[in-house]
Amino acid sequence: MRIYVRTHPGRFAAANAARSSGPDDPLIAAASRMIDSAAAMLRGYQLDPDQEIHAVRMLRSTMHGFTTFEAGGGFQIDVDVDESFAWTIAFIDRGLQAIAARTHGTATR
């Protein structure tokens, strides 16, 4: 997603602003593929269905915000942005592991 946004910032912005015109709109299929991809990445956490929806929304929101800031030059401080991204992903992973552990009664790693 980061590479796509850097390469095609206008397309990304347009896709996020687009609204479907009805049930046959190709935008619905494209959006479904993107959401299904995000859900597939999260399946290893074995979240409950409602939790998975929350996790997809959180992941999409975080990635959208990070990539939008990055593409717009919003990260001005001289600290490696790739390290910040890795830190963000690790933070999300730890949170999802904790939720999964609570749900399944296991300890987090």
TIVOGU-989482 format. One record per residue (C-alpha): residue number from 1; residue in one letter; chain; x, y, z. Coordinates in steps of 0.02 Angstrom, whole numbers, plus 50000, padded with zeros to 5 digits. Example, Ala and Ser with C-alpha at 12.3 -4.5 7.8 and 13.67 -1.06 7.14 Angstrom:
% residues 2
<nr:1; rest:A; kette:A; X:50615; Y:49775; Z:50390>
<nr:2; rest:S; kette:A; X:50684; Y:49947; Z:50357>
END
This chain:
% residues 109
<nr:1; rest:M; kette:A; X:50000; Y:50000; Z:50000>
<nr:2; rest:R; kette:A; X:50141; Y:50120; Z:50041>
<nr:3; rest:I; kette:A; X:50222; Y:50093; Z:49871>
<nr:4; rest:Y; kette:A; X:50055; Y:50115; Z:49781>
<nr:5; rest:V; kette:A; X:50017; Y:50278; Z:49872>
<nr:6; rest:R; kette:A; X:50191; Y:50346; Z:49836>
<nr:7; rest:T; kette:A; X:50178; Y:50296; Z:49654>
<nr:8; rest:H; kette:A; X:49996; Y:50346; Z:49626>
<nr:9; rest:P; kette:A; X:49944; Y:50473; Z:49759>
<nr:10; rest:G; kette:A; X:49806; Y:50544; Z:49650>
<nr:11; rest:R; kette:A; X:49728; Y:50375; Z:49615>
<nr:12; rest:F; kette:A; X:49733; Y:50332; Z:49799>
<nr:13; rest:A; kette:A; X:49648; Y:50495; Z:49846>
<nr:14; rest:A; kette:A; X:49517; Y:50473; Z:49709>
<nr:15; rest:A; kette:A; X:49481; Y:50294; Z:49759>
<nr:16; rest:N; kette:A; X:49452; Y:50346; Z:49939>
<nr:17; rest:A; kette:A; X:49335; Y:50486; Z:49886>
<nr:18; rest:A; kette:A; X:49235; Y:50380; Z:49763>
<nr:19; rest:R; kette:A; X:49061; Y:50320; Z:49807>
<nr:20; rest:S; kette:A; X:48974; Y:50176; Z:49720>
<nr:21; rest:S; kette:A; X:48832; Y:50213; Z:49602>
<nr:22; rest:G; kette:A; X:48740; Y:50052; Z:49636>
<nr:23; rest:P; kette:A; X:48757; Y:49864; Z:49662>
<nr:24; rest:D; kette:A; X:48838; Y:49834; Z:49492>
<nr:25; rest:D; kette:A; X:48970; Y:49969; Z:49512>
<nr:26; rest:P; kette:A; X:49146; Y:49895; Z:49487>
<nr:27; rest:L; kette:A; X:49202; Y:50000; Z:49635>
<nr:28; rest:I; kette:A; X:49109; Y:49880; Z:49751>
<nr:29; rest:A; kette:A; X:49207; Y:49729; Z:49687>
<nr:30; rest:A; kette:A; X:49372; Y:49824; Z:49700>
<nr:31; rest:A; kette:A; X:49334; Y:49882; Z:49877>
<nr:32; rest:S; kette:A; X:49282; Y:49705; Z:49926>
<nr:33; rest:R; kette:A; X:49448; Y:49635; Z:49861>
<nr:34; rest:M; kette:A; X:49544; Y:49762; Z:49964>
<nr:35; rest:I; kette:A; X:49444; Y:49728; Z:50122>
<nr:36; rest:D; kette:A; X:49456; Y:49539; Z:50094>
<nr:37; rest:S; kette:A; X:49645; Y:49557; Z:50077>
<nr:38; rest:A; kette:A; X:49654; Y:49651; Z:50242>
<nr:39; rest:A; kette:A; X:49544; Y:49519; Z:50326>
<nr:40; rest:A; kette:A; X:49655; Y:49380; Z:50257>
<nr:41; rest:M; kette:A; X:49808; Y:49461; Z:50335>
<nr:42; rest:L; kette:A; X:49719; Y:49460; Z:50503>
<nr:43; rest:R; kette:A; X:49654; Y:49280; Z:50499>
<nr:44; rest:G; kette:A; X:49805; Y:49213; Z:50590>
<nr:45; rest:Y; kette:A; X:49748; Y:49305; Z:50746>
<nr:46; rest:Q; kette:A; X:49587; Y:49203; Z:50746>
<nr:47; rest:L; kette:A; X:49482; Y:49351; Z:50798>
<nr:48; rest:D; kette:A; X:49295; Y:49340; Z:50823>
<nr:49; rest:P; kette:A; X:49198; Y:49406; Z:50671>
<nr:50; rest:D; kette:A; X:49155; Y:49573; Z:50755>
<nr:51; rest:Q; kette:A; X:49334; Y:49593; Z:50814>
<nr:52; rest:E; kette:A; X:49396; Y:49558; Z:50638>
<nr:53; rest:I; kette:A; X:49288; Y:49700; Z:50572>
<nr:54; rest:H; kette:A; X:49360; Y:49817; Z:50703>
<nr:55; rest:A; kette:A; X:49536; Y:49758; Z:50661>
<nr:56; rest:V; kette:A; X:49510; Y:49784; Z:50473>
<nr:57; rest:R; kette:A; X:49446; Y:49960; Z:50506>
<nr:58; rest:M; kette:A; X:49593; Y:49997; Z:50621>
<nr:59; rest:L; kette:A; X:49719; Y:49928; Z:50497>
<nr:60; rest:R; kette:A; X:49643; Y:50024; Z:50351>
<nr:61; rest:S; kette:A; X:49635; Y:50185; Z:50451>
<nr:62; rest:T; kette:A; X:49813; Y:50169; Z:50513>
<nr:63; rest:M; kette:A; X:49883; Y:50127; Z:50341>
<nr:64; rest:H; kette:A; X:49781; Y:50266; Z:50260>
<nr:65; rest:G; kette:A; X:49843; Y:50395; Z:50384>
<nr:66; rest:F; kette:A; X:50024; Y:50340; Z:50378>
<nr:67; rest:T; kette:A; X:50032; Y:50330; Z:50189>
<nr:68; rest:T; kette:A; X:49941; Y:50495; Z:50166>
<nr:69; rest:F; kette:A; X:50060; Y:50584; Z:50284>
<nr:70; rest:E; kette:A; X:50209; Y:50502; Z:50200>
<nr:71; rest:A; kette:A; X:50154; Y:50543; Z:50022>
<nr:72; rest:G; kette:A; X:50117; Y:50723; Z:50070>
<nr:73; rest:G; kette:A; X:50286; Y:50750; Z:50152>
<nr:74; rest:G; kette:A; X:50209; Y:50755; Z:50324>
<nr:75; rest:F; kette:A; X:50352; Y:50665; Z:50410>
<nr:76; rest:Q; kette:A; X:50479; Y:50805; Z:50424>
<nr:77; rest:I; kette:A; X:50580; Y:50747; Z:50575>
<nr:78; rest:D; kette:A; X:50747; Y:50669; Z:50529>
<nr:79; rest:V; kette:A; X:50707; Y:50492; Z:50588>
<nr:80; rest:D; kette:A; X:50693; Y:50347; Z:50466>
<nr:81; rest:V; kette:A; X:50512; Y:50332; Z:50407>
<nr:82; rest:D; kette:A; X:50535; Y:50147; Z:50370>
<nr:83; rest:E; kette:A; X:50582; Y:50121; Z:50553>
<nr:84; rest:S; kette:A; X:50425; Y:50215; Z:50604>
<nr:85; rest:F; kette:A; X:50322; Y:50105; Z:50490>
<nr:86; rest:A; kette:A; X:50401; Y:49946; Z:50561>
<nr:87; rest:W; kette:A; X:50368; Y:50013; Z:50738>
<nr:88; rest:T; kette:A; X:50186; Y:50043; Z:50692>
<nr:89; rest:I; kette:A; X:50163; Y:49868; Z:50621>
<nr:90; rest:A; kette:A; X:50246; Y:49790; Z:50775>
<nr:91; rest:F; kette:A; X:50132; Y:49892; Z:50888>
<nr:92; rest:I; kette:A; X:49977; Y:49834; Z:50793>
<nr:93; rest:D; kette:A; X:50038; Y:49654; Z:50799>
<nr:94; rest:R; kette:A; X:50063; Y:49659; Z:50988>
<nr:95; rest:G; kette:A; X:49889; Y:49732; Z:51012>
<nr:96; rest:L; kette:A; X:49807; Y:49602; Z:50901>
<nr:97; rest:Q; kette:A; X:49903; Y:49463; Z:50989>
<nr:98; rest:A; kette:A; X:49839; Y:49527; Z:51156>
<nr:99; rest:I; kette:A; X:49660; Y:49531; Z:51094>
<nr:100; rest:A; kette:A; X:49676; Y:49356; Z:51022>
<nr:101; rest:A; kette:A; X:49752; Y:49292; Z:51185>
<nr:102; rest:R; kette:A; X:49608; Y:49364; Z:51286>
<nr:103; rest:T; kette:A; X:49482; Y:49290; Z:51166>
<nr:104; rest:H; kette:A; X:49561; Y:49118; Z:51166>
<nr:105; rest:G; kette:A; X:49626; Y:49117; Z:51344>
<nr:106; rest:T; kette:A; X:49810; Y:49101; Z:51297>
<nr:107; rest:A; kette:A; X:49965; Y:49200; Z:51341>
<nr:108; rest:T; kette:A; X:50040; Y:49323; Z:51218>
<nr:109; rest:R; kette:A; X:50216; Y:49297; Z:51154>
END
